Amino acid sequence: MKDEVLAHLYDIAQAARAVKTFVQDHTFDDYAAEEQLRSAVERKFEIMGEALNRLRRDSPKTLSLRSS
């Protein structure tokens, strides 16, 4: 697997872990009320989206749901 692909997968995993940490011990009402929490979570989702777009460009087969 190319280094770029591994880097994209790493970025996705790191961002997902951060979201999990950010929302741990918070309710949805907390999330809705705290702009800083929402901003942090939304930024990590942006990072995941950017990494997924790059992954689609660099290695479309990696995102394929079908077994080849």
C-alpha positions as CSV (number, residue, x, y, z in Angstrom):
1,M,0.0,0.0,0.0
2,K,1.3,3.4,-0.9
3,D,2.6,5.7,1.8
4,E,0.0,8.4,0.8
5,V,-2.9,5.9,1.3
6,L,-1.6,4.9,4.7
7,A,-1.2,8.6,5.6
8,H,-4.9,9.3,4.6
9,L,-6.1,6.3,6.6
10,Y,-4.0,7.4,9.6
11,D,-5.5,10.9,9.4
12,I,-9.1,9.5,9.3
13,A,-8.4,7.2,12.3
14,Q,-6.8,10.0,14.3
15,A,-9.7,12.4,13.6
16,A,-12.2,9.8,14.5
17,R,-10.4,9.1,17.8
18,A,-10.4,12.8,18.6
19,V,-14.1,13.1,18.0
20,K,-14.7,10.2,20.3
21,T,-12.6,11.9,23.0
22,F,-14.3,15.2,22.5
23,V,-17.9,13.9,22.9
24,Q,-17.1,11.4,25.6
25,D,-19.1,12.2,28.7
26,H,-21.2,14.9,26.9
27,T,-24.9,14.7,26.0
28,F,-26.3,16.0,22.7
29,D,-27.6,19.0,24.7
30,D,-24.1,19.7,25.8
31,Y,-23.0,19.5,22.1
32,A,-25.8,21.8,21.0
33,A,-25.0,24.3,23.7
34,E,-21.2,24.4,23.4
35,E,-19.9,26.2,20.3
36,Q,-16.3,25.2,21.0
37,L,-17.2,21.5,21.2
38,R,-19.3,21.7,18.0
39,S,-16.5,23.5,16.2
40,A,-13.9,20.9,17.3
41,V,-16.1,18.0,16.2
42,E,-17.0,19.6,12.9
43,R,-13.3,20.4,12.1
44,K,-12.4,16.8,12.7
45,F,-15.2,15.7,10.3
46,E,-13.8,18.1,7.7
47,I,-10.4,16.5,8.1
48,M,-11.9,13.1,7.7
49,G,-13.8,14.3,4.5
50,E,-10.6,15.8,3.1
51,A,-8.7,12.6,3.7
52,L,-11.5,10.5,2.2
53,N,-11.5,12.7,-1.0
54,R,-7.7,12.3,-1.3
55,L,-8.0,8.6,-0.7
56,R,-10.7,8.3,-3.4
57,R,-8.3,10.2,-5.8
58,D,-5.2,8.2,-4.9
59,S,-6.7,4.8,-4.4
60,P,-10.3,4.3,-5.4
61,K,-10.1,0.6,-4.8
62,T,-9.5,1.2,-1.1
63,L,-12.9,2.7,-0.7
64,S,-14.7,0.1,-2.8
65,L,-17.4,-1.8,-0.9
66,R,-17.2,-4.8,-3.3
67,S,-14.7,-7.6,-2.9
68,S,-12.6,-8.1,-6.0
